[in-house]
Amino acid sequence: MSPTLRRWLIPLAVAFAIAVPALQAGLDLGLSAKEFAGDGDSTLRAAPYAFSIWSVIYAGLIAYAVWQALPRNAGDERLARIAGPSIVAILGCGLWIIASSADWKWASIGIIVTSAAALITGLVQAASRGLDADLRERVLVWWPLGLLAGWLTVAAALNI
């Protein structure tokens, strides 16, 4: 993926991932994430406060989008390698809200599993090629993506 395309697609994916739940909640469209998760009350479920982590995830994704879009990072090979998987995972966050609000259980499972698999695969591949990032890059790229991957992994198991 070209650096120019990456610099635009990641911020657009982050905007989509943040806008969809805001619009869904603001317009009261379909089931909320809490109502959708409540359908599984007879099985394993997330505590309601677990969803508060999303403010931290969204802040991290915004930081990642800005950092990777800076002209000085245009040629960064690690950012180029993680771009595709991160776009898939970030778009998946918004798509999951759409599927869950429509109560499309199987679609929500497919979306969240695909998102988790894409991001975990991307992170593992990036790490296998050496991740000698400085603290700033760790905080602005790898920690937000790692946090999202962790949430997606746990949420995929709960969603199933």
Disulfide bonds with the S-S distance in Angstrom:
none
